[in-house]
Amino acid sequence: MDRNLISSTLKSLRKEHKLTQVDLALKSGVGLNFVRELEQGKATVRMDKVAQVFDLFDYELVPQKKMK
């Protein structure tokens, strides 16, 4: 899974919906530090919380074969 793709997608969605990081944290039910770390591509974020944040935008995380 490409952390850069996840973090850049989240940041784009947040900006598209005109949300601050604080707004996103409150609306998705996670902490502000988690949102910051997720947008920075931190490798050790909890996947259940990543899914929780993306659910706000009707996105889901799915396993897929790596593209070469």
MMTF fields as JSON, N, C-alpha, C and O atoms, coordinates in Angstrom:
{
  "mmtfVersion": "1.0.0",
  "mmtfProducer": "UNKNOWN",
  "numBonds": 271,
  "numAtoms": 272,
  "numGroups": 68,
  "numChains": 1,
  "numModels": 1,
  "chainsPerModel": [1],
  "groupsPerChain": [68],
  "chainIdList": ["A"],
  "bondAtomList": [4, 2, 8, 6, 12, 10, 16, 14, 20, 18, 24, 22, 28, 26, 32, 30, 36, 34, 40, 38, 44, 42, 48, 46, 52, 50, 56, 54, 60, 58, 64, 62, 68, 66, 72, 70, 76, 74, 80, 78, 84, 82, 88, 86, 92, 90, 96, 94, 100, 98, 104, 102, 108, 106, 112, 110, 116, 114, 120, 118, 124, 122, 128, 126, 132, 130, 136, 134, 140, 138, 144, 142, 148, 146, 152, 150, 156, 154, 160, 158, 164, 162, 168, 166, 172, 170, 176, 174, 180, 178, 184, 182, 188, 186, 192, 190, 196, 194, 200, 198, 204, 202, 208, 206, 212, 210, 216, 214, 220, 218, 224, 222, 228, 226, 232, 230, 236, 234, 240, 238, 244, 242, 248, 246, 252, 250, 256, 254, 260, 258, 264, 262, 268, 266],
  "bondOrderList": [1, 1, 1, 1, 1, 1, 1, 1, 1, 1, 1, 1, 1, 1, 1, 1, 1, 1, 1, 1, 1, 1, 1, 1, 1, 1, 1, 1, 1, 1, 1, 1, 1, 1, 1, 1, 1, 1, 1, 1, 1, 1, 1, 1, 1, 1, 1, 1, 1, 1, 1, 1, 1, 1, 1, 1, 1, 1, 1, 1, 1, 1, 1, 1, 1, 1, 1],
  "groupList": [{"groupName": "MET", "atomNameList": ["N", "CA", "C", "O"], "elementList": ["N", "C", "C", "O"], "formalChargeList": [0, 0, 0, 0], "bondAtomList": [1, 0, 2, 1, 3, 2], "bondOrderList": [1, 1, 2], "singleLetterCode": "M", "chemCompType": "L-PEPTIDE LINKING"}, {"groupName": "ASP", "atomNameList": ["N", "CA", "C", "O"], "elementList": ["N", "C", "C", "O"], "formalChargeList": [0, 0, 0, 0], "bondAtomList": [1, 0, 2, 1, 3, 2], "bondOrderList": [1, 1, 2], "singleLetterCode": "D", "chemCompType": "L-PEPTIDE LINKING"}, {"groupName": "ARG", "atomNameList": ["N", "CA", "C", "O"], "elementList": ["N", "C", "C", "O"], "formalChargeList": [0, 0, 0, 0], "bondAtomList": [1, 0, 2, 1, 3, 2], "bondOrderList": [1, 1, 2], "singleLetterCode": "R", "chemCompType": "L-PEPTIDE LINKING"}, {"groupName": "ASN", "atomNameList": ["N", "CA", "C", "O"], "elementList": ["N", "C", "C", "O"], "formalChargeList": [0, 0, 0, 0], "bondAtomList": [1, 0, 2, 1, 3, 2], "bondOrderList": [1, 1, 2], "singleLetterCode": "N", "chemCompType": "L-PEPTIDE LINKING"}, {"groupName": "LEU", "atomNameList": ["N", "CA", "C", "O"], "elementList": ["N", "C", "C", "O"], "formalChargeList": [0, 0, 0, 0], "bondAtomList": [1, 0, 2, 1, 3, 2], "bondOrderList": [1, 1, 2], "singleLetterCode": "L", "chemCompType": "L-PEPTIDE LINKING"}, {"groupName": "ILE", "atomNameList": ["N", "CA", "C", "O"], "elementList": ["N", "C", "C", "O"], "formalChargeList": [0, 0, 0, 0], "bondAtomList": [1, 0, 2, 1, 3, 2], "bondOrderList": [1, 1, 2], "singleLetterCode": "I", "chemCompType": "L-PEPTIDE LINKING"}, {"groupName": "SER", "atomNameList": ["N", "CA", "C", "O"], "elementList": ["N", "C", "C", "O"], "formalChargeList": [0, 0, 0, 0], "bondAtomList": [1, 0, 2, 1, 3, 2], "bondOrderList": [1, 1, 2], "singleLetterCode": "S", "chemCompType": "L-PEPTIDE LINKING"}, {"groupName": "THR", "atomNameList": ["N", "CA", "C", "O"], "elementList": ["N", "C", "C", "O"], "formalChargeList": [0, 0, 0, 0], "bondAtomList": [1, 0, 2, 1, 3, 2], "bondOrderList": [1, 1, 2], "singleLetterCode": "T", "chemCompType": "L-PEPTIDE LINKING"}, {"groupName": "LYS", "atomNameList": ["N", "CA", "C", "O"], "elementList": ["N", "C", "C", "O"], "formalChargeList": [0, 0, 0, 0], "bondAtomList": [1, 0, 2, 1, 3, 2], "bondOrderList": [1, 1, 2], "singleLetterCode": "K", "chemCompType": "L-PEPTIDE LINKING"}, {"groupName": "GLU", "atomNameList": ["N", "CA", "C", "O"], "elementList": ["N", "C", "C", "O"], "formalChargeList": [0, 0, 0, 0], "bondAtomList": [1, 0, 2, 1, 3, 2], "bondOrderList": [1, 1, 2], "singleLetterCode": "E", "chemCompType": "L-PEPTIDE LINKING"}, {"groupName": "HIS", "atomNameList": ["N", "CA", "C", "O"], "elementList": ["N", "C", "C", "O"], "formalChargeList": [0, 0, 0, 0], "bondAtomList": [1, 0, 2, 1, 3, 2], "bondOrderList": [1, 1, 2], "singleLetterCode": "H", "chemCompType": "L-PEPTIDE LINKING"}, {"groupName": "GLN", "atomNameList": ["N", "CA", "C", "O"], "elementList": ["N", "C", "C", "O"], "formalChargeList": [0, 0, 0, 0], "bondAtomList": [1, 0, 2, 1, 3, 2], "bondOrderList": [1, 1, 2], "singleLetterCode": "Q", "chemCompType": "L-PEPTIDE LINKING"}, {"groupName": "VAL", "atomNameList": ["N", "CA", "C", "O"], "elementList": ["N", "C", "C", "O"], "formalChargeList": [0, 0, 0, 0], "bondAtomList": [1, 0, 2, 1, 3, 2], "bondOrderList": [1, 1, 2], "singleLetterCode": "V", "chemCompType": "L-PEPTIDE LINKING"}, {"groupName": "ALA", "atomNameList": ["N", "CA", "C", "O"], "elementList": ["N", "C", "C", "O"], "formalChargeList": [0, 0, 0, 0], "bondAtomList": [1, 0, 2, 1, 3, 2], "bondOrderList": [1, 1, 2], "singleLetterCode": "A", "chemCompType": "L-PEPTIDE LINKING"}, {"groupName": "GLY", "atomNameList": ["N", "CA", "C", "O"], "elementList": ["N", "C", "C", "O"], "formalChargeList": [0, 0, 0, 0], "bondAtomList": [1, 0, 2, 1, 3, 2], "bondOrderList": [1, 1, 2], "singleLetterCode": "G", "chemCompType": "PEPTIDE LINKING"}, {"groupName": "PHE", "atomNameList": ["N", "CA", "C", "O"], "elementList": ["N", "C", "C", "O"], "formalChargeList": [0, 0, 0, 0], "bondAtomList": [1, 0, 2, 1, 3, 2], "bondOrderList": [1, 1, 2], "singleLetterCode": "F", "chemCompType": "L-PEPTIDE LINKING"}, {"groupName": "TYR", "atomNameList": ["N", "CA", "C", "O"], "elementList": ["N", "C", "C", "O"], "formalChargeList": [0, 0, 0, 0], "bondAtomList": [1, 0, 2, 1, 3, 2], "bondOrderList": [1, 1, 2], "singleLetterCode": "Y", "chemCompType": "L-PEPTIDE LINKING"}, {"groupName": "PRO", "atomNameList": ["N", "CA", "C", "O"], "elementList": ["N", "C", "C", "O"], "formalChargeList": [0, 0, 0, 0], "bondAtomList": [1, 0, 2, 1, 3, 2], "bondOrderList": [1, 1, 2], "singleLetterCode": "P", "chemCompType": "L-PEPTIDE LINKING"}],
  "groupTypeList": [0, 1, 2, 3, 4, 5, 6, 6, 7, 4, 8, 6, 4, 2, 8, 9, 10, 8, 4, 7, 11, 12, 1, 4, 13, 4, 8, 6, 14, 12, 14, 4, 3, 15, 12, 2, 9, 4, 9, 11, 14, 8, 13, 7, 12, 2, 0, 1, 8, 12, 13, 11, 12, 15, 1, 4, 15, 1, 16, 9, 4, 12, 17, 11, 8, 8, 0, 8],
  "groupIdList": [1, 2, 3, 4, 5, 6, 7, 8, 9, 10, 11, 12, 13, 14, 15, 16, 17, 18, 19, 20, 21, 22, 23, 24, 25, 26, 27, 28, 29, 30, 31, 32, 33, 34, 35, 36, 37, 38, 39, 40, 41, 42, 43, 44, 45, 46, 47, 48, 49, 50, 51, 52, 53, 54, 55, 56, 57, 58, 59, 60, 61, 62, 63, 64, 65, 66, 67, 68],
  "secStructList": [7, 7, 2, 2, 2, 2, 2, 2, 2, 2, 2, 2, 2, 2, 2, 2, 6, 6, 7, 7, 2, 2, 2, 2, 2, 2, 2, 2, 6, 7, 7, 2, 2, 2, 2, 2, 2, 2, 2, 6, 6, 7, 6, 6, 7, 7, 2, 2, 2, 2, 2, 2, 2, 2, 2, 6, 6, 6, 7, 7, 7, 7, 7, 7, 7, 7, 7, 7],
  "xCoordList": [0.851, 0.0, 0.895, 1.861, 0.574, 1.399, 0.957, -0.103, 1.801, 1.466, 1.323, 0.481, 2.151, 2.074, 0.737, 0.182, 0.229, -1.071, -2.184, -3.088, -2.121, -3.136, -3.094, -4.131, -1.912, -1.807, -2.189, -2.878, -1.755, -2.094, -3.582, -4.179, -4.18, -5.616, -6.414, -7.348, -6.044, -6.754, -6.641, -7.637, -5.448, -5.249, -6.073, -6.671, -6.104, -6.895, -8.388, -9.088, -8.869, -10.285, -10.639, -11.684, -9.755, -10.003, -10.101, -11.001, -9.181, -9.191, -10.376, -10.982, -10.706, -11.858, -13.15, -14.03, -13.251, -14.435, -14.294, -15.126, -13.218, -12.965, -12.954, -13.566, -12.239, -12.112, -10.687, -9.724, -10.569, -9.257, -8.92, -9.775, -7.699, -7.339, -8.158, -8.544, -8.417, -9.24, -10.649, -11.201, -11.239, -12.584, -12.633, -13.548, -11.636, -11.6, -11.508, -12.198, -10.672, -10.531, -11.857, -12.27, -12.512, -13.784, -14.87, -15.589, -14.995, -16.061, -15.859, -16.828, -14.608, -14.358, -14.152, -14.108, -14.029, -13.921, -12.537, -12.394, -11.515, -10.144, -9.448, -9.998, -8.263, -7.529, -6.821, -6.518, -6.563, -5.865, -4.473, -4.054, -3.758, -2.42, -2.482, -1.595, -3.529, -3.678, -3.83, -3.191, -4.67, -4.873, -3.553, -3.21, -2.824, -1.538, -0.567, 0.081, -0.47, 0.437, 0.01, 0.853, -1.273, -1.785, -1.449, -1.004, -1.657, -1.342, 0.161, 0.581, 0.966, 2.426, 2.948, 4.14, 2.074, 2.469, 3.17, 3.968, 2.892, 3.521, 3.189, 2.042, 4.19, 4.052, 3.294, 2.824, 3.163, 2.6, 1.191, 0.789, 0.44, -0.934, -1.814, -1.536, -2.861, -3.784, -4.729, -5.376, -4.794, -5.607, -7.099, -7.828, -7.566, -8.979, -9.326, -10.412, -8.402, -8.648, -8.521, -9.246, -7.608, -7.492, -8.817, -9.334, -9.36, -10.645, -11.755, -12.639, -11.713, -12.716, -12.689, -13.741, -11.504, -11.376, -11.874, -12.631, -11.457, -11.872, -13.371, -13.969, -13.983, -15.423, -16.208, -17.303, -15.671, -16.32, -16.556, -17.524, -15.665, -15.759, -16.325, -16.247, -16.894, -17.423, -16.348, -16.605, -15.149, -14.049, -13.808, -14.119, -13.256, -12.889, -11.504, -11.071, -10.831, -9.53, -9.735, -10.406, -9.164, -9.309, -7.953, -7.123, -7.727, -6.479, -6.523, -7.551, -5.411, -5.342, -3.93, -2.985, -3.785, -2.479, -1.645, -2.152, -0.375, 0.525, 0.637, 0.678, 0.685, 0.863, 2.359, 3.124, 2.769, 4.203, 4.511, 5.663],
  "yCoordList": [-1.172, 0.0, 1.232, 1.312, 2.155, 3.344, 4.421, 5.029, 4.647, 5.662, 7.043, 7.836, 7.329, 8.645, 8.855, 9.953, 7.807, 7.904, 8.122, 8.925, 7.413, 7.578, 8.981, 9.635, 9.45, 10.78, 11.88, 12.828, 11.773, 12.821, 12.81, 13.866, 11.618, 11.525, 12.152, 12.918, 11.826, 12.393, 13.91, 14.606, 14.418, 15.862, 16.542, 17.592, 15.953, 16.505, 16.497, 17.48, 15.388, 15.301, 16.33, 16.977, 16.468, 17.434, 18.846, 19.604, 19.195, 20.545, 20.74, 21.811, 19.708, 19.771, 20.054, 20.763, 19.496, 19.69, 20.873, 21.086, 21.637, 22.865, 22.606, 23.333, 21.548, 21.204, 21.485, 21.251, 21.978, 22.079, 20.709, 19.825, 20.533, 19.282, 19.106, 17.989, 20.197, 20.139, 19.684, 18.813, 20.269, 19.877, 18.39, 17.678, 17.932, 16.535, 15.617, 14.599, 15.968, 15.161, 15.08, 14.0, 16.209, 16.228, 15.451, 14.667, 15.661, 15.015, 13.505, 12.75, 13.073, 11.651, 10.9, 9.67, 11.638, 11.003, 10.502, 9.589, 11.093, 10.739, 11.976, 13.076, 11.806, 12.931, 13.752, 13.261, 15.0, 15.902, 15.37, 15.424, 14.863, 14.318, 13.166, 13.015, 12.358, 11.255, 11.791, 11.288, 12.807, 13.395, 13.946, 13.734, 14.64, 15.207, 14.107, 14.207, 13.064, 11.966, 11.24, 10.836, 11.077, 10.422, 11.234, 10.675, 12.531, 13.384, 13.455, 13.737, 13.205, 13.207, 11.845, 11.698, 10.86, 9.537, 8.685, 7.819, 8.909, 8.109, 6.628, 6.262, 5.812, 4.388, 3.584, 2.486, 4.092, 3.278, 3.683, 3.404, 4.325, 4.69, 3.439, 2.469, 3.469, 2.333, 2.314, 3.313, 1.176, 1.052, 1.221, 1.726, 0.814, 0.994, 2.481, 2.89, 3.281, 4.724, 5.365, 6.309, 4.86, 5.358, 5.123, 6.02, 3.927, 3.605, 4.498, 4.913, 4.792, 5.659, 7.059, 7.646, 7.588, 8.926, 8.917, 9.801, 7.922, 7.867, 7.612, 8.015, 6.961, 6.718, 8.023, 8.07, 9.062, 10.373, 10.85, 11.56, 10.454, 10.865, 9.762, 9.853, 8.723, 7.564, 6.834, 6.356, 6.755, 5.991, 4.785, 4.804, 3.742, 2.588, 2.112, 2.321, 1.48, 0.901, -0.546, -1.305, -0.923, -2.291, -2.838, -2.107, -4.107, -4.706, -4.879, -5.234, -4.625, -4.837, -5.225, -4.923, -5.885, -6.311, -5.085, -4.113, -5.139, -4.037, -3.82, -4.771, -2.575, -2.229, -2.171, -1.651, -2.694, -2.703, -1.699, -1.571],
  "zCoordList": [0.0, 0.0, 0.0, 0.758, -0.827, -0.985, 0.003, -0.151, 1.034, 2.043, 1.423, 1.844, 0.417, -0.207, -0.913, -0.889, -1.536, -2.204, -1.189, -1.419, -0.072, 0.971, 1.537, 1.655, 1.887, 2.505, 1.523, 1.901, 0.269, -0.697, -1.048, -1.262, -1.107, -1.383, -0.256, -0.494, 0.964, 2.106, 2.126, 2.323, 1.925, 1.951, 0.849, 1.083, -0.334, -1.439, -1.114, -1.36, -0.563, -0.195, 0.874, 0.81, 1.854, 2.932, 2.373, 2.736, 1.495, 0.919, -0.015, -0.039, -0.785, -1.691, -0.928, -1.416, 0.265, 1.101, 2.054, 2.936, 1.854, 2.63, 4.143, 4.926, 4.52, 5.931, 6.403, 5.674, 7.602, 8.224, 8.803, 8.844, 9.245, 9.897, 11.176, 11.521, 11.868, 13.088, 12.744, 13.415, 11.696, 11.262, 10.929, 11.344, 10.175, 9.769, 10.98, 11.045, 11.921, 13.136, 13.89, 14.312, 14.055, 14.784, 14.059, 14.677, 12.757, 11.994, 11.851, 11.775, 11.816, 11.625, 12.943, 12.961, 14.036, 15.343, 15.701, 16.515, 15.097, 15.447, 15.995, 15.937, 16.518, 17.071, 16.011, 14.923, 16.341, 15.427, 15.096, 13.94, 16.081, 15.811, 14.814, 13.974, 14.911, 13.959, 12.542, 11.618, 12.362, 11.031, 10.507, 9.344, 11.342, 10.923, 10.506, 9.464, 11.317, 10.996, 9.724, 8.924, 9.542, 8.343, 7.098, 6.096, 7.152, 6.006, 5.743, 4.62, 6.762, 6.588, 6.136, 5.866, 6.052, 5.577, 6.606, 6.248, 7.876, 8.931, 8.731, 8.476, 8.849, 8.535, 9.584, 9.284, 10.793, 11.87, 12.288, 13.418, 11.422, 11.783, 11.798, 11.093, 12.593, 12.704, 11.506, 11.19, 10.857, 9.649, 9.937, 9.084, 11.108, 11.411, 11.474, 11.063, 11.989, 12.045, 10.666, 10.352, 9.847, 8.469, 7.753, 7.087, 7.889, 7.272, 7.811, 7.061, 9.095, 9.725, 9.116, 8.864, 8.881, 8.289, 6.853, 6.453, 6.074, 4.668, 4.532, 3.534, 5.498, 5.471, 5.43, 4.868, 6.009, 5.99, 4.555, 4.284, 3.637, 2.238, 1.342, 0.117, 1.953, 1.234, 0.429, -0.676, 0.991, 0.408, 1.297, 2.488, 0.712, 1.513, 1.095, -0.039, 2.021, 1.73, 1.327, 2.027, 0.213, -0.249, -0.662, -1.202, -0.412, -0.868, -2.391, -2.968, -3.001, -4.431, -4.796, -4.067, -5.909, -6.374, -6.718, -7.278, -6.382, -6.682, -8.18, -8.961, -8.559, -9.963, -10.238, -9.426, -11.36, -11.708, -12.775, -13.188]
}
